[in-house]
């Protein structure tokens, strides 16, 4: 018998979940969102069963995913609460919204799991933090949820107290990477390369470097040293970065993002 998994909010992240899980024969996907054209496309391409509203979806599904903006979570959770019970599970993708709040808004009707994704989940290469600390969560439910997100990317089970750090480092992380990519492209253009050509080069530079870091059994510092010859071009470039304290700036950026995450979560 298929497990019924419903997604409230079939935009970018919710839609990516539908597409990433469509091939699983053990899951029956349900969805609701305000964009009817998007729902119909997912129904046609992925076999998504369209629901008329959040309450109907919650009533008909075993697992309910909240893929809505954080500000909508209180109202949506209260709306679906009557359709929840101990046999079901509520999964929230909303940044900064704690499991305690969601449990309160749902009248503690069922276990709550908090998930923090990042945007590469849209291409099947996400990194997810899962909080599985709800004492009412069964081992079977926890295992199923981990399997769902492992199909969409890399999964890390973390205590909820670590979510602000994860959000700052990994949730916000793609923006830091793109910022550095943008800087590299601009440097290439400054030195006379065409922007399209420089962009193509930099994209492959990052993809190849990440792939090498995954395949080589080396620390990233060792990989950096492989490129850094005494008195060569690389050490000169790294020296310029050190003068600007780039590493310290990156650390400060992540710490500032973590502070903002705590503030948004009311901590």
Helices and strands as residue ranges (DSSP letters): E 3-8, H 12-21, E 27-32, H 36-46, E 49-50, H 54-60, E 63-66, G 70-72, H 73-80, G 81-83, E 89-92, H 99-105, E 111-116, G 119-123, E 126-131, H 139-150, E 153-157, G 160-162, H 163-166, I 167-171, H 173-190, H 195-215, H 220-227, H 233-243, H 246-264
